[in-house]
């Protein structure tokens, strides 16, 4: 194991707050991956959709998802900066 990974593990063992924050970062990372997959699925459905009302609904979902992902990415960056 590299030294930086060992220090991270040691810090997690010694500090409960740091461990909770690391868990939160990991969960957020997984959630952002799921959101990215969902975004690509909606974009693919949007390309083949011809009905205007369904298309408008998909575009709205896509806009909401993009904004949520942007906020999640920003939060993850802030948490990563505080974690070390």
RONU-387804 format. One record per atom (N, C-alpha, C, O, CB): residue number from 0; residue in three letters; chain; atom name; x, y, z. Coordinates in nm, 2 decimals. Each point is the difference from the previous one (the first is absolute). Glycine has a CB too. Layout:
BEGIN
<NUM,ala,A,CA,<X,Y,Z>> ...
# end
This chain:
BEGIN
<0,unk,A,N,<0.08,-0.12,0.00>> <0,unk,A,CA,<-0.08,0.12,0.00>> <0,unk,A,C,<0.09,0.12,0.00>> <0,unk,A,O,<0.10,0.01,0.06>> <0,unk,A,CB,<-0.28,-0.13,0.06>> <1,unk,A,N,<0.13,0.22,-0.19>> <1,unk,A,CA,<0.08,0.13,0.00>> <1,unk,A,C,<-0.02,0.08,0.13>> <1,unk,A,O,<-0.10,-0.03,0.07>> <1,unk,A,CB,<0.07,0.04,-0.32>> <2,unk,A,N,<0.12,0.07,0.27>> <2,unk,A,CA,<0.00,0.08,0.13>> <2,unk,A,C,<-0.12,0.08,0.01>> <2,unk,A,O,<-0.06,0.01,0.11>> <2,unk,A,CB,<0.31,0.00,-0.12>> <3,unk,A,N,<-0.30,0.06,-0.10>> <3,unk,A,CA,<-0.11,0.08,0.01>> <3,unk,A,C,<-0.13,-0.07,0.03>> <3,unk,A,O,<-0.09,0.04,0.08>> <3,unk,A,CB,<0.20,0.11,-0.24>> <4,unk,A,N,<-0.12,-0.28,0.11>> <4,unk,A,CA,<-0.12,-0.08,0.03>> <4,unk,A,C,<0.01,-0.05,0.15>> <4,unk,A,O,<-0.10,0.00,0.06>> <4,unk,A,CB,<0.09,-0.07,-0.30>> <5,unk,A,N,<0.13,0.04,0.29>> <5,unk,A,CA,<0.01,-0.04,0.13>> <5,unk,A,C,<-0.03,0.12,0.10>> <5,unk,A,O,<-0.07,-0.03,0.10>> <5,unk,A,CB,<0.24,-0.13,-0.17>> <6,unk,A,N,<-0.13,0.28,0.04>> <6,unk,A,CA,<-0.04,0.11,0.08>> <6,unk,A,C,<-0.15,0.03,0.00>> <6,unk,A,O,<-0.05,0.04,0.10>> <6,unk,A,CB,<0.28,0.06,-0.14>> <7,unk,A,N,<-0.29,-0.12,-0.07>> <7,unk,A,CA,<-0.14,0.02,-0.01>> <7,unk,A,C,<-0.08,-0.10,0.09>> <7,unk,A,O,<-0.09,0.03,0.07>> <7,unk,A,CB,<0.12,0.05,-0.31>> <8,unk,A,N,<0.02,-0.21,0.23>> <8,unk,A,CA,<-0.06,-0.10,0.08>> <8,unk,A,C,<0.02,0.02,0.15>> <8,unk,A,O,<-0.09,-0.02,0.08>> <8,unk,A,CB,<0.12,-0.14,-0.27>> <9,unk,A,N,<0.09,0.21,0.22>> <9,unk,A,CA,<0.03,0.03,0.14>> <9,unk,A,C,<-0.09,0.11,0.05>> <9,unk,A,O,<-0.05,0.00,0.11>> <9,unk,A,CB,<0.29,-0.08,-0.14>> <10,unk,A,N,<-0.25,0.18,-0.05>> <10,unk,A,CA,<-0.08,0.12,0.04>> <10,unk,A,C,<-0.15,-0.04,0.02>> <10,unk,A,O,<-0.07,0.05,0.09>> <10,unk,A,CB,<0.23,0.10,-0.22>> <11,unk,A,N,<-0.21,-0.24,0.04>> <11,unk,A,CA,<-0.13,-0.05,0.01>> <11,unk,A,C,<-0.02,-0.08,0.13>> <11,unk,A,O,<-0.11,0.01,0.07>> <11,unk,A,CB,<0.09,-0.02,-0.32>> <12,unk,A,N,<0.12,-0.07,0.29>> <12,unk,A,CA,<-0.01,-0.08,0.13>> <12,unk,A,C,<0.00,0.09,0.12>> <12,unk,A,O,<-0.07,-0.03,0.10>> <12,unk,A,CB,<0.19,-0.16,-0.22>> <13,unk,A,N,<-0.04,0.30,0.12>> <13,unk,A,CA,<0.01,0.08,0.11>> <13,unk,A,C,<-0.11,0.10,0.02>> <13,unk,A,O,<-0.03,0.05,0.11>> <13,unk,A,CB,<0.28,-0.08,-0.13>> <14,unk,A,N,<-0.31,0.07,-0.09>> <14,unk,A,CA,<-0.10,0.11,0.01>> <14,unk,A,C,<-0.14,-0.05,-0.06>> <14,unk,A,O,<-0.01,-0.04,-0.11>> <14,unk,A,CB,<0.20,0.21,0.09>> <15,unk,A,N,<-0.28,-0.17,0.11>> <15,unk,A,CA,<-0.14,-0.04,-0.04>> <15,unk,A,C,<-0.06,0.10,-0.10>> <15,unk,A,O,<-0.07,-0.04,-0.10>> <15,unk,A,CB,<0.04,-0.08,0.32>> <16,unk,A,N,<0.06,0.25,-0.20>> <16,unk,A,CA,<-0.06,0.10,-0.09>> <16,unk,A,C,<0.06,-0.02,-0.14>> <16,unk,A,O,<-0.07,0.01,-0.10>> <16,unk,A,CB,<0.04,0.15,0.29>> <17,unk,A,N,<0.16,-0.19,-0.20>> <17,unk,A,CA,<0.06,-0.02,-0.13>> <17,unk,A,C,<-0.05,-0.12,-0.07>> <17,unk,A,O,<-0.02,-0.01,-0.12>> <17,unk,A,CB,<0.23,0.12,0.21>> <18,unk,A,N,<-0.23,-0.22,-0.01>> <18,unk,A,CA,<-0.06,-0.12,-0.05>> <18,unk,A,C,<-0.14,0.02,-0.06>> <18,unk,A,O,<-0.03,-0.05,-0.11>> <18,unk,A,CB,<0.17,-0.08,0.27>> <19,unk,A,N,<-0.22,0.21,-0.09>> <19,unk,A,CA,<-0.14,0.03,-0.05>> <19,unk,A,C,<0.01,0.08,-0.12>> <19,unk,A,O,<-0.08,-0.02,-0.10>> <19,unk,A,CB,<-0.01,0.01,0.33>> <20,unk,A,N,<0.18,0.10,-0.24>> <20,unk,A,CA,<0.02,0.09,-0.11>> <20,unk,A,C,<0.05,-0.09,-0.12>> <20,unk,A,O,<-0.05,0.02,-0.12>> <20,unk,A,CB,<0.10,0.18,0.26>> <21,unk,A,N,<0.04,-0.29,-0.12>> <21,unk,A,CA,<0.05,-0.09,-0.11>> <21,unk,A,C,<-0.12,-0.09,-0.05>> <21,unk,A,O,<-0.01,-0.02,-0.12>> <21,unk,A,CB,<0.25,0.03,0.22>> <22,unk,A,N,<-0.32,-0.05,-0.01>> <22,unk,A,CA,<-0.12,-0.08,-0.04>> <22,unk,A,C,<-0.09,0.08,-0.09>> <22,unk,A,O,<-0.06,-0.05,-0.09>> <22,unk,A,CB,<0.08,-0.09,0.30>> <23,unk,A,N,<-0.04,0.26,-0.16>> <23,unk,A,CA,<-0.09,0.09,-0.08>> <23,unk,A,C,<0.05,0.03,-0.14>> <23,unk,A,O,<-0.07,0.00,-0.10>> <23,unk,A,CB,<0.00,0.10,0.32>> <24,unk,A,N,<0.20,-0.08,-0.23>> <24,unk,A,CA,<0.07,0.02,-0.13>> <24,unk,A,C,<-0.02,-0.12,-0.09>> <24,unk,A,O,<-0.03,0.01,-0.12>> <24,unk,A,CB,<0.20,0.14,0.23>> <25,unk,A,N,<-0.15,-0.27,-0.05>> <25,unk,A,CA,<-0.01,-0.12,-0.08>> <25,unk,A,C,<-0.15,-0.02,-0.05>> <25,unk,A,O,<-0.02,-0.04,-0.11>> <25,unk,A,CB,<0.21,-0.06,0.24>> <26,unk,A,N,<-0.28,0.12,-0.04>> <26,unk,A,CA,<-0.14,-0.01,-0.04>> <26,unk,A,C,<-0.04,0.10,-0.11>> <26,unk,A,O,<-0.07,-0.03,-0.10>> <26,unk,A,CB,<0.01,-0.05,0.33>> <27,unk,A,N,<0.11,0.20,-0.22>> <27,unk,A,CA,<-0.02,0.10,-0.10>> <27,unk,A,C,<0.06,-0.04,-0.13>> <27,unk,A,O,<-0.06,0.03,-0.11>> <27,unk,A,CB,<0.05,0.15,0.29>> <28,unk,A,N,<0.13,-0.24,-0.18>> <28,unk,A,CA,<0.07,-0.04,-0.12>> <28,unk,A,C,<-0.09,-0.10,-0.07>> <28,unk,A,O,<-0.01,0.00,-0.12>> <28,unk,A,CB,<0.23,0.04,0.23>> <29,unk,A,N,<-0.27,-0.14,-0.04>> <29,unk,A,CA,<-0.09,-0.10,-0.06>> <29,unk,A,C,<-0.12,0.06,-0.05>> <29,unk,A,O,<-0.05,-0.04,-0.11>> <29,unk,A,CB,<0.14,-0.13,0.27>> <30,unk,A,N,<-0.15,0.26,-0.09>> <30,unk,A,CA,<-0.12,0.07,-0.05>> <30,unk,A,C,<0.02,0.08,-0.13>> <30,unk,A,O,<-0.08,0.00,-0.09>> <30,unk,A,CB,<0.00,0.01,0.33>> <31,unk,A,N,<0.19,0.05,-0.24>> <31,unk,A,CA,<0.04,0.08,-0.13>> <31,unk,A,C,<0.02,-0.09,-0.12>> <31,unk,A,O,<-0.04,0.03,-0.11>> <31,unk,A,CB,<0.14,0.14,0.26>> <32,unk,A,N,<-0.05,-0.29,-0.12>> <32,unk,A,CA,<0.02,-0.10,-0.11>> <32,unk,A,C,<-0.14,-0.04,-0.05>> <32,unk,A,O,<-0.02,-0.01,-0.12>> <32,unk,A,CB,<0.24,-0.07,0.22>> <33,unk,A,N,<-0.31,0.05,-0.01>> <33,unk,A,CA,<-0.14,-0.04,-0.04>> <33,unk,A,C,<-0.07,0.11,-0.07>> <33,unk,A,O,<-0.07,-0.03,-0.10>> <33,unk,A,CB,<0.06,-0.12,0.30>> <34,unk,A,N,<0.03,0.27,-0.16>> <34,unk,A,CA,<-0.06,0.12,-0.07>> <34,unk,A,C,<0.06,0.01,-0.14>> <34,unk,A,O,<-0.08,0.04,-0.09>> <34,unk,A,CB,<0.04,0.07,0.31>> <35,unk,A,N,<0.16,-0.13,-0.24>> <35,unk,A,CA,<0.07,0.01,-0.13>> <35,unk,A,C,<-0.06,-0.11,-0.09>> <35,unk,A,O,<-0.03,0.03,-0.12>> <35,unk,A,CB,<0.24,0.07,0.22>> <36,unk,A,N,<-0.23,-0.22,-0.05>> <36,unk,A,CA,<-0.06,-0.10,-0.08>> <36,unk,A,C,<-0.14,0.03,-0.04>> <36,unk,A,O,<-0.05,-0.01,-0.12>> <36,unk,A,CB,<0.19,-0.16,0.23>> <37,unk,A,N,<-0.22,0.23,-0.01>> <37,unk,A,CA,<-0.13,0.04,-0.03>> <37,unk,A,C,<-0.01,0.11,-0.10>> <37,unk,A,O,<-0.09,0.00,-0.09>> <37,unk,A,CB,<0.03,-0.07,0.32>> <38,unk,A,N,<0.16,0.16,-0.22>> <38,unk,A,CA,<0.00,0.11,-0.10>> <38,unk,A,C,<0.02,-0.05,-0.14>> <38,unk,A,O,<-0.06,0.05,-0.09>> <38,unk,A,CB,<0.15,0.10,0.27>> <39,unk,A,N,<0.00,-0.24,-0.20>> <39,unk,A,CA,<0.03,-0.06,-0.13>> <39,unk,A,C,<-0.12,-0.07,-0.05>> <39,unk,A,O,<-0.03,0.00,-0.12>> <39,unk,A,CB,<0.27,-0.02,0.17>> <40,unk,A,N,<-0.31,-0.05,0.04>> <40,unk,A,CA,<-0.12,-0.07,-0.04>> <40,unk,A,C,<-0.11,0.10,-0.05>> <40,unk,A,O,<-0.07,-0.03,-0.10>> <40,unk,A,CB,<0.12,-0.16,0.26>> <41,unk,A,N,<-0.07,0.29,-0.09>> <41,unk,A,CA,<-0.10,0.10,-0.04>> <41,unk,A,C,<0.04,0.07,-0.13>> <41,unk,A,O,<-0.08,0.03,-0.09>> <41,unk,A,CB,<0.03,0.01,0.33>> <42,unk,A,N,<0.18,-0.01,-0.26>> <42,unk,A,CA,<0.05,0.06,-0.12>> <42,unk,A,C,<-0.03,-0.09,-0.12>> <42,unk,A,O,<-0.03,0.04,-0.11>> <42,unk,A,CB,<0.21,0.09,0.24>> <43,unk,A,N,<-0.15,-0.26,-0.11>> <43,unk,A,CA,<-0.03,-0.10,-0.11>> <43,unk,A,C,<-0.15,-0.01,-0.03>> <43,unk,A,O,<-0.04,-0.01,-0.12>> <43,unk,A,CB,<0.24,-0.12,0.19>> <44,unk,A,N,<-0.28,0.13,0.03>> <44,unk,A,CA,<-0.15,0.00,-0.02>> <44,unk,A,C,<-0.04,0.13,-0.07>> <44,unk,A,O,<-0.10,0.00,-0.08>> <44,unk,A,CB,<0.07,-0.15,0.28>> <45,unk,A,N,<0.09,0.26,-0.17>> <45,unk,A,CA,<-0.04,0.13,-0.06>> <45,unk,A,C,<0.04,0.00,-0.15>> <45,unk,A,O,<-0.08,0.06,-0.07>> <45,unk,A,CB,<0.12,0.05,0.29>> <46,unk,A,N,<0.06,-0.18,-0.26>> <46,unk,A,CA,<0.04,0.00,-0.14>> <46,unk,A,C,<-0.10,-0.08,-0.09>> <46,unk,A,O,<-0.03,0.04,-0.11>> <46,unk,A,CB,<0.26,-0.03,0.18>> <47,unk,A,N,<-0.29,-0.11,-0.01>> <47,unk,A,CA,<-0.10,-0.08,-0.08>> <47,unk,A,C,<-0.14,0.04,0.02>> <47,unk,A,O,<-0.09,-0.05,-0.07>> <47,unk,A,CB,<0.25,-0.14,0.09>> <48,unk,A,N,<-0.19,0.27,0.08>> <48,unk,A,CA,<-0.14,0.04,0.03>> <48,unk,A,C,<-0.05,0.10,-0.11>> <48,unk,A,O,<0.07,0.10,-0.03>> <48,unk,A,CB,<-0.03,-0.14,0.28>> <49,unk,A,N,<-0.16,0.02,-0.30>> <49,unk,A,CA,<-0.05,0.09,-0.10>> <49,unk,A,C,<-0.12,0.08,0.05>> <49,unk,A,O,<-0.04,0.11,-0.05>> <49,unk,A,CB,<0.12,-0.27,-0.13>> <50,unk,A,N,<-0.15,0.11,0.28>> <50,unk,A,CA,<-0.11,0.07,0.06>> <50,unk,A,C,<0.04,0.12,0.08>> <50,unk,A,O,<0.09,-0.01,0.08>> <50,unk,A,CB,<-0.21,-0.21,-0.07>> <51,unk,A,N,<0.06,0.34,-0.04>> <51,unk,A,CA,<0.05,0.12,0.06>> <51,unk,A,C,<-0.03,0.01,0.15>> <51,unk,A,O,<0.09,0.05,0.07>> <51,unk,A,CB,<-0.13,0.06,-0.29>> <52,unk,A,N,<-0.07,-0.16,0.26>> <52,unk,A,CA,<-0.03,0.01,0.15>> <52,unk,A,C,<0.10,-0.09,0.08>> <52,unk,A,O,<0.05,0.03,0.10>> <52,unk,A,CB,<-0.29,0.02,-0.15>> <53,unk,A,N,<0.26,-0.17,0.00>> <53,unk,A,CA,<0.09,-0.09,0.06>> <53,unk,A,C,<0.15,0.05,0.00>> <53,unk,A,O,<0.07,-0.01,0.09>> <53,unk,A,CB,<-0.22,-0.19,-0.15>> <54,unk,A,N,<0.18,0.26,-0.05>> <54,unk,A,CA,<0.13,0.06,-0.02>> <54,unk,A,C,<0.02,0.12,0.10>> <54,unk,A,O,<0.11,0.01,0.05>> <54,unk,A,CB,<-0.11,-0.08,-0.30>> <55,unk,A,N,<-0.10,0.15,0.27>> <55,unk,A,CA,<0.01,0.11,0.09>> <55,unk,A,C,<0.02,-0.05,0.14>> <55,unk,A,O,<0.07,0.06,0.08>> <55,unk,A,CB,<-0.22,0.08,-0.23>> <56,unk,A,N,<0.08,-0.25,0.19>> <56,unk,A,CA,<0.01,-0.06,0.13>> <56,unk,A,C,<0.14,-0.05,0.02>> <56,unk,A,O,<0.06,0.01,0.11>> <56,unk,A,CB,<-0.30,-0.07,-0.11>> <57,unk,A,N,<0.30,-0.01,-0.10>> <57,unk,A,CA,<0.13,-0.05,0.01>> <57,unk,A,C,<0.11,0.11,0.01>> <57,unk,A,O,<0.09,-0.01,0.07>> <57,unk,A,CB,<-0.16,-0.19,-0.20>> <58,unk,A,N,<0.04,0.31,0.06>> <58,unk,A,CA,<0.10,0.11,0.00>> <58,unk,A,C,<-0.01,0.07,0.14>> <58,unk,A,O,<0.11,0.04,0.06>> <58,unk,A,CB,<-0.14,0.00,-0.30>> <59,unk,A,N,<-0.09,-0.04,0.30>> <59,unk,A,CA,<-0.01,0.06,0.14>> <59,unk,A,C,<0.08,-0.09,0.10>> <59,unk,A,O,<0.07,0.05,0.08>> <59,unk,A,CB,<-0.29,0.05,-0.14>> <60,unk,A,N,<0.20,-0.23,0.05>> <60,unk,A,CA,<0.07,-0.10,0.08>> <60,unk,A,C,<0.15,0.01,-0.01>> <60,unk,A,O,<0.07,0.00,0.09>> <60,unk,A,CB,<-0.27,-0.15,-0.10>> <61,unk,A,N,<0.24,0.17,-0.12>> <61,unk,A,CA,<0.14,0.01,-0.03>> <61,unk,A,C,<0.06,0.13,0.07>> <61,unk,A,O,<0.11,0.00,0.05>> <61,unk,A,CB,<-0.14,-0.13,-0.27>> <62,unk,A,N,<-0.04,0.24,0.20>> <62,unk,A,CA,<0.05,0.12,0.06>> <62,unk,A,C,<0.01,-0.01,0.15>> <62,unk,A,O,<0.10,0.05,0.06>> <62,unk,A,CB,<-0.21,0.08,-0.25>> <63,unk,A,N,<0.01,-0.19,0.26>> <63,unk,A,CA,<0.00,-0.01,0.14>> <63,unk,A,C,<0.12,-0.09,0.04>> <63,unk,A,O,<0.07,0.03,0.10>> <63,unk,A,CB,<-0.32,0.00,-0.09>> <64,unk,A,N,<0.27,-0.14,-0.08>> <64,unk,A,CA,<0.10,-0.10,0.03>> <64,unk,A,C,<0.14,0.07,-0.01>> <64,unk,A,O,<0.09,-0.02,0.08>> <64,unk,A,CB,<-0.24,-0.17,-0.16>> <65,unk,A,N,<0.17,0.27,-0.03>> <65,unk,A,CA,<0.13,0.07,-0.02>> <65,unk,A,C,<0.02,0.09,0.11>> <65,unk,A,O,<0.12,0.01,0.05>> <65,unk,A,CB,<-0.15,-0.03,-0.30>> <66,unk,A,N,<-0.07,0.10,0.30>> <66,unk,A,CA,<0.02,0.09,0.11>> <66,unk,A,C,<0.03,-0.07,0.13>> <66,unk,A,O,<0.09,0.04,0.07>> <66,unk,A,CB,<-0.24,0.12,-0.19>> <67,unk,A,N,<0.09,-0.27,0.14>> <67,unk,A,CA,<0.02,-0.08,0.12>> <67,unk,A,C,<0.15,-0.06,0.00>> <67,unk,A,O,<0.06,0.01,0.10>> <67,unk,A,CB,<-0.31,-0.06,-0.08>> <68,unk,A,N,<0.29,0.01,-0.13>> <68,unk,A,CA,<0.13,-0.06,-0.02>> <68,unk,A,C,<0.11,0.11,0.03>> <68,unk,A,O,<0.10,-0.02,0.06>> <68,unk,A,CB,<-0.19,-0.15,-0.22>> <69,unk,A,N,<0.06,0.29,0.10>> <69,unk,A,CA,<0.09,0.11,0.02>> <69,unk,A,C,<0.02,0.04,0.14>> <69,unk,A,O,<0.11,0.02,0.05>> <69,unk,A,CB,<-0.17,0.06,-0.27>> <70,unk,A,N,<-0.05,-0.08,0.30>> <70,unk,A,CA,<0.00,0.03,0.14>> <70,unk,A,C,<0.07,-0.11,0.08>> <70,unk,A,O,<0.08,0.03,0.09>> <70,unk,A,CB,<-0.29,0.11,-0.12>> <71,unk,A,N,<0.19,-0.26,-0.01>> <71,unk,A,CA,<0.06,-0.11,0.06>> <71,unk,A,C,<0.15,0.00,-0.02>> <71,unk,A,O,<0.08,-0.03,0.09>> <71,unk,A,CB,<-0.28,-0.10,-0.12>> <72,unk,A,N,<0.25,0.16,-0.09>> <72,unk,A,CA,<0.14,0.00,-0.03>> <72,unk,A,C,<0.06,0.12,0.08>> <72,unk,A,O,<0.12,-0.02,0.05>> <72,unk,A,CB,<-0.16,-0.07,-0.28>> <73,unk,A,N,<-0.02,0.20,0.24>> <73,unk,A,CA,<0.05,0.11,0.08>> <73,unk,A,C,<0.01,-0.04,0.15>> <73,unk,A,O,<0.10,0.03,0.06>> <73,unk,A,CB,<-0.20,0.14,-0.23>> <74,unk,A,N,<0.00,-0.23,0.22>> <74,unk,A,CA,<0.00,-0.05,0.14>> <74,unk,A,C,<0.12,-0.10,0.02>> <74,unk,A,O,<0.06,0.01,0.11>> <74,unk,A,CB,<-0.31,0.03,-0.09>> <75,unk,A,N,<0.27,-0.13,-0.11>> <75,unk,A,CA,<0.10,-0.10,0.01>> <75,unk,A,C,<0.14,0.07,0.00>> <75,unk,A,O,<0.09,-0.04,0.08>> <75,unk,A,CB,<-0.24,-0.13,-0.19>> <76,unk,A,N,<0.17,0.27,0.03>> <76,unk,A,CA,<0.13,0.07,0.00>> <76,unk,A,C,<0.02,0.07,0.13>> <76,unk,A,O,<0.11,0.00,0.05>> <76,unk,A,CB,<-0.13,0.03,-0.30>> <77,unk,A,N,<-0.09,0.03,0.31>> <77,unk,A,CA,<0.02,0.07,0.12>> <77,unk,A,C,<0.03,-0.10,0.12>> <77,unk,A,O,<0.09,0.03,0.08>> <77,unk,A,CB,<-0.25,0.15,-0.16>> <78,unk,A,N,<0.09,-0.29,0.07>> <78,unk,A,CA,<0.03,-0.10,0.11>> <78,unk,A,C,<0.14,-0.06,-0.02>> <78,unk,A,O,<0.07,-0.03,0.10>> <78,unk,A,CB,<-0.31,-0.03,-0.09>> <79,unk,A,N,<0.29,0.04,-0.13>> <79,unk,A,CA,<0.13,-0.05,-0.02>> <79,unk,A,C,<0.11,0.10,0.05>> <79,unk,A,O,<0.10,-0.04,0.05>> <79,unk,A,CB,<-0.19,-0.10,-0.25>> <80,unk,A,N,<0.06,0.26,0.18>> <80,unk,A,CA,<0.09,0.11,0.04>> <80,unk,A,C,<0.01,0.00,0.16>> <80,unk,A,O,<0.11,0.02,0.05>> <80,unk,A,CB,<-0.16,0.11,-0.26>> <81,unk,A,N,<-0.06,-0.16,0.27>> <81,unk,A,CA,<0.00,0.00,0.15>> <81,unk,A,C,<0.05,-0.12,0.06>> <81,unk,A,O,<0.05,-0.01,0.11>> <81,unk,A,CB,<-0.25,0.16,-0.12>> <82,unk,A,N,<0.19,-0.26,-0.07>> <82,unk,A,CA,<0.04,-0.13,0.06>> <82,unk,A,C,<0.15,-0.01,0.03>> <82,unk,A,O,<0.04,-0.08,0.09>> <82,unk,A,CB,<-0.23,-0.02,-0.22>> <83,unk,A,N,<0.27,0.17,0.06>> <83,unk,A,CA,<0.14,-0.02,0.03>> <83,unk,A,C,<0.07,0.12,0.07>> <83,unk,A,O,<0.12,0.00,0.02>> <83,unk,A,CB,<-0.11,-0.14,-0.22>> 
# end
